[in-house]
Amino acid sequence: MSSITRNIFGTINRTINYWYIPLVVGIIFIATGIYTFVSPLESYAALAILFSISFIISGISEITFSLLNKKLLNNWGWFLALGVLTLIVGVLLVIIVSSK
């Protein structure tokens, strides 16, 4: 048996020990889907807030990336500008969504 085959079977055997994790995640996804169909307005509002927060996190990570790597990157200011712009858009989206 080759090392690749042993590695694949070893991974499968380790994964089988935690068989219940995909089951729990699947049940959570099914419950979330049912809730989305039952109350679409609240679901869309929550999705909009989640989308806005992801913009904020992305903006902060882009700003951090550009500042930590400014000596290694050419034109690092563009990364910084994009991060600031993404952060501003995220904050504006949170303000707009939370005001409704």
NUKE-217827 format. One record per atom (N, C-alpha, C, O): residue in three letters; x, y, z. Coordinates in steps of 0.05 Angstrom, whole numbers, plus 32768, in hexadecimal, padded with zeros to 4 digits. Example, Ala and Ser with C-alpha at 12.3 -4.5 7.8 and 13.67 -1.06 7.14 Angstrom:
# NUKE-217827
Ala81087F8E809C
Ala80F67FA6809C
Ala81087FBE809C
Ala811D7FBE80A9
Ser81017FD3808E
Ser81117FEB808F
Ser81028001809D
Ser810C801780A1
***
This chain:
# NUKE-217827
Met80117FE98000
Met800080008000
Met801280198000
Met8025801B8010
Ser800C802B7FEF
Ser801D80437FEC
Ser801780568003
Ser800480548012
Ser802980698007
Ser8027807D801D
Ser800F808F8018
Ser80028098802C
Ile800880957FFF
Ile7FF180A67FFA
Ile7FD880978002
Ile7FC680A3800F
Thr7FD5807E7FFC
Thr7FBE806E8003
Thr7FBB806C8021
Thr7FA5806F802C
Arg7FD28067802F
Arg7FD18066804C
Arg7FC980808058
Arg7FBA8081806C
Asn7FD28096804D
Asn7FCC80B18057
Asn7FAE80B68053
Asn7FA180C18065
Ile7FA380AF803C
Ile7F8680B38037
Ile7F7580A3804B
Ile7F6380AD8057
Phe7F7C8089804E
Phe7F6D80788060
Phe7F708081807D
Phe7F5D807F808D
Gly7F88808B8084
Gly7F8C8095809F
Gly7F7A80AD80A4
Gly7F6F80B080BA
Thr7F7880BF8091
Thr7F6780D68093
Thr7F4A80CE8096
Thr7F3B80D980A6
Ile7F4180BB8086
Ile7F2580B28087
Ile7F2080A580A3
Ile7F0B80AB80AF
Asn7F32809580AD
Asn7F2E808980C7
Asn7F2D809E80DD
Asn7F1D809B80F0
Arg7F3D80B380DC
Arg7F3C80C880F0
Arg7F2280D880EE
Arg7F1780E18102
Thr7F1880DB80D6
Thr7EFF80EA80D1
Thr7EE780DB80DB
Thr7ED480E780E5
Ile7EE780C180D9
Ile7ED180B080E1
Ile7ECC80B380FF
Ile7EB580AF8108
Asn7EE080B9810E
Asn7EDD80BC812B
Asn7ECA80D38132
Asn7EBE80D38147
Tyr7EC980E78120
Tyr7EB880FE8125
Tyr7EA181008111
Tyr7E9C81158106
Trp7E9380EA810D
Trp7E7E80E880F9
Trp7E6680FA8100
Trp7E57810180EE
Tyr7E6381018119
Tyr7E4B81108122
Tyr7E4D812D811B
Tyr7E39813B811B
Ile7E6581378116
Ile7E6881548111
Ile7E5A815C80F7
Ile7E4B817080F7
Pro7E5E814E80E0
Pro7E4E815580C8
Pro7E30815280CC
Pro7E20816180C1
Leu7E28813F80DD
Leu7E0C813B80E3
Leu7E00815380F1
Leu7DEB815D80EA
Val7E0E815D8106
Val7E0581748115
Val7E04818D8103
Val7DF1819C8104
Val7E19819180F3
Val7E1A81A880E1
Val7E0381A680CD
Val7DF681BB80C7
Gly7DFD818F80C2
Gly7DE7818B80B0
Gly7DCC819280BC
Gly7DBC819E80B0
Ile7DC8818980D5
Ile7DAF818F80E3
Ile7DAC81AD80E8
Ile7D9681B880E5
Ile7DC281BA80EF
Ile7DC181D780F3
Ile7DBB81E580D8
Ile7DAA81F880D8
Phe7DC781DC80C2
Phe7DC181E880A8
Phe7DA481E480A0
Phe7D9781F68096
Ile7D9981CD80A5
Ile7D7D81C7809F
Ile7D6A81D980AF
Ile7D5781E480A5
Ala7D7081DB80C9
Ala7D6081EC80DB
Ala7D62820980D2
Ala7D4D821880D2
Thr7D79821280CA
Thr7D7C822E80C1
Thr7D6D823280A7
Thr7D61824780A3
Gly7D6D821F8095
Gly7D5E8221807C
Gly7D4082228081
Gly7D3282328074
Ile7D3682128094
Ile7D1A8213809A
Ile7D12822E80A6
Ile7CFE823980A0
Tyr7D23823880B8
Tyr7D1E825280C4
Tyr7D1F826880AF
Tyr7D0F827B80B1
Thr7D308266809C
Thr7D31827A8086
Thr7D17827B8076
Thr7D0E8290806F
Phe7D0C82648071
Phe7CF382638062
Phe7CDB826C8073
Phe7CC882788068
Val7CDC8268808D
Val7CC68270809F
Val7CC6828E80A3
Val7CB1829A80A4
Ser7CDD829980A7
Ser7CDF82B680AD
Ser7CF482C3809B
Ser7D0B82C880A3
Pro7CED82C98082
Pro7D0182D3806F
Pro7D0B82EF8075
Pro7D2282F58070
Leu7CFA83008080
Leu7D03831C8085
Leu7D19831D809A
Leu7D2D832B8096
Glu7D15830F80B0
Glu7D2A830E80C5
Glu7D43830180BB
Glu7D59830980C2
Ser7D4082ED80AA
Ser7D5782DE809F
Ser7D6782F1808D
Ser7D8082F1808E
Tyr7D5A8300807C
Tyr7D688312806B
Tyr7D768328807A
Tyr7D8C83308073
Ala7D6A83328090
Ala7D77834680A0
Ala7D8F833B80AE
Ala7DA4834880AF
Ala7D8D832280B8
Ala7DA5831680C5
Ala7DBB831180B0
Ala7DD2831480B6
Leu7DB383098098
Leu7DC783048083
Leu7DD5831E807B
Leu7DED831F8076
Ala7DC58334807A
Ala7DD1834E8074
Ala7DE583578089
Ala7DFA83628083
Ile7DDE835280A2
Ile7DF0835A80B8
Ile7E0A834980B7
Ile7E20835380BA
Leu7E06832F80B2
Leu7E1D831D80AF
Leu7E2F83258098
Leu7E488325809A
Phe7E23832D8082
Phe7E328337806A
Phe7E4183508071
Phe7E5883538069
Ser7E3483628080
Ser7E41837B8088
Ser7E598376809B
Ser7E6E83838098
Ile7E55836480AD
Ile7E6B835E80C0
Ile7E82835180B1
Ile7E99835580B8
Ser7E7C8341809D
Ser7E928334808E
Ser7EA2834A807E
Ser7EBA8347807B
Phe7E95835F8076
Phe7EA383758069
Phe7EB58383807D
Phe7ECC83898076
Ile7EAC83878095
Ile7EBC839480AA
Ile7ED5838280B0
Ile7EEB838D80B2
Ile7ED1836980B4
Ile7EE7835780BA
Ile7EFB835680A3
Ile7F13835680A7
Ser7EF08355808A
Ser7F0283558073
Ser7F12836F8071
Ser7F2A836E806B
Gly7F0583868076
Gly7F13839F8076
Gly7F2983A1808B
Gly7F3F83AA8085
Ile7F23839780A3
Ile7F38839880B8
Ile7F4F838680B1
Ile7F66838D80B6
Ser7F49836E80A6
Ser7F5F835C809F
Ser7F6F83678088
Ser7F8883638087
Glu7F6383748074
Glu7F728380805E
Glu7F8483978069
Glu7F9B839A8060
Ile7F7A83A7807B
Ile7F8A83BC8086
Ile7FA283B18096
Ile7FB883BA8093
Thr7F9C839D80A6
Thr7FB2839080B5
Thr7FC7838380A3
Thr7FDF838680A7
Phe7FBD8376808E
Phe7FD08369807B
Phe7FE2837E806E
Phe7FFA837A806B
Ser7FD683948065
Ser7FE683A88057
Ser7FFA83B6806A
Ser801083BB8061
Leu7FF283BA8083
Leu800583C78095
Leu801B83B4809E
Leu803283BD80A2
Leu8015839B80A1
Leu8029838880AA
Leu803D83818094
Leu805483798099
Asn80348384807A
Asn8045837C8064
Asn804D83948052
Asn80548390803B
Lys804D83AC805D
Lys805383C3804D
Lys807083C38042
Lys807583D0802E
Lys808283B68051
Lys809E83B58047
Lys80A283A08031
Lys80B583A18022
Leu8090838D8030
Leu80928377801D
Leu8082837C8004
Leu808883707FEF
Leu806D838C8005
Leu805B83907FEE
Leu806183AA7FE0
Leu806683BF7FEC
Asn806183A87FC6
Asn806283C17FB6
Asn804683CB7FB5
Asn803383BC7FB3
Asn804283E57FB6
Asn802883F27FB5
Asn801683E87FCC
Asn7FFF83E37FC7
Trp802183E67FE4
Trp801183DC7FFA
Trp7FFB83F08001
Trp7FE783E8800F
Gly7FFD84087FF9
Gly7FE9841C7FFE
Gly7FCE84157FF2
Gly7FB9841C7FFC
Trp7FCF84077FDB
Trp7FB683FF7FCE
Trp7FA783EA7FDE
Trp7F8F83EA7FE0
Phe7FB783D87FEB
Phe7FAA83C47FFD
Phe7F9E83D28015
Phe7F8883CB801D
Leu7FAC83E7801F
Leu7FA283F68035
Leu7F888405802D
Leu7F758405803C
Ala7F8984128016
Ala7F718421800D
Ala7F59840E8009
Ala7F4384168010
Leu7F5E83F77FFD
Leu7F4883E47FF9
Leu7F3D83DB8014
Leu7F2583D78017
Gly7F4E83D68028
Gly7F4683CE8042
Gly7F3583E38050
Gly7F2183DE805C
Val7F3E83FC804E
Val7F2F8412805A
Val7F148415804C
Val7EFF84198059
Leu7F1384138032
Leu7EFA84158023
Leu7EE783FE802B
Leu7ECF8403802E
Thr7EF183E6802D
Thr7EE183CF8035
Thr7ED683D38051
Thr7EBF83CC8056
Leu7EE683DD8063
Leu7EDE83E2807E
Leu7EC883F7807F
Leu7EB483F4808E
Ile7ECB840C8070
Ile7EB68421806F
Ile7E9C84178064
Ile7E87841D806F
Val7E9E8407804F
Val7E8583FB8043
Val7E7883E98058
Val7E5F83E9805A
Gly7E8783D98066
Gly7E7C83C8807B
Gly7E6E83D78091
Gly7E5883D0809A
Val7E7B83ED809A
Val7E6F83FD80AF
Val7E55840A80A5
Val7E41840B80B3
Leu7E568415808D
Leu7E3E84218081
Leu7E27840D807E
Leu7E1084138083
Leu7E2D83F58076
Leu7E1983E08073
Leu7E0D83D9808E
Leu7DF583D48091
Val7E1D83D780A3
Val7E1383D180BE
Val7E0083E880C7
Val7DEB83E280D3
Ile7E08840080C2
Ile7DF7841780CA
Ile7DDD841680BB
Ile7DC8841B80C6
Ile7DDE841180A1
Ile7DC584118091
Ile7DB383FA8099
Ile7D9B83FD809C
Val7DBE83E2809D
Val7DAE83CB80A4
Val7DA383CE80C0
Val7D8C83C680C4
Ser7DB283D880D3
Ser7DA883DA80EE
Ser7D9483F080F1
Ser7D8583F08105
Ser7D93840380E0
Ser7D80841980E2
Ser7D64841180D8
Ser7D50841F80DE
Lys7D6283FB80CA
Lys7D4883F380BF
Lys7D3A83E180D2
Lys7D2383D880CC
***
